Amino acid sequence: MANDLKFLVVDDFSTMRRIVRNLLKEIGYAEADEAEDGVVALHKLRNSTFHFVVSDINMPNMNGFELLNEIKKDEKLKHLPVLMVTAEARKEDIVRAAQQGAAGYIVKPFTKATLEDKVSLILTKVGLK
């Protein structure tokens, strides 16, 4: 089951999306799509099936917090675990992410091991692993 999970990687920087997708592939999750901001991500989430969202926080149009908020208030999407990724380790962002229902939080740059540990922990917590 775990390897059939489909991820949505949301980041306004295409290189970062590619890095995250490649890391996911290396740890056994080959099914991943990309979105350049929250608006595109929300459209994809509402029109396809995903099991996990990895989202940057700072993006144009709709940032990661706004996307998280939209996901959590949508009956069809609110079960999705959302891993927040950011370049800034601000305590208030970590607290806000947790309060809004993010499943986890990692700071760029991060290693394959960090991503693997966090994804594995979240999948176990939500019963997908």
Buried (B, 14 or more C-beta within 10 A) or exposed (E): EEEEBBBBBBBBBEEBBEBBBEBBEEBEBEBBBBBBBBBBBBEBBEEEEBBBBBBBBBBEEBBBBBBBBBBBEBEEBEEBBBBBBBEEEEEEBBEBBEEBBBBBBBBBEBEEEEBBBBBBBBBEEBEBE
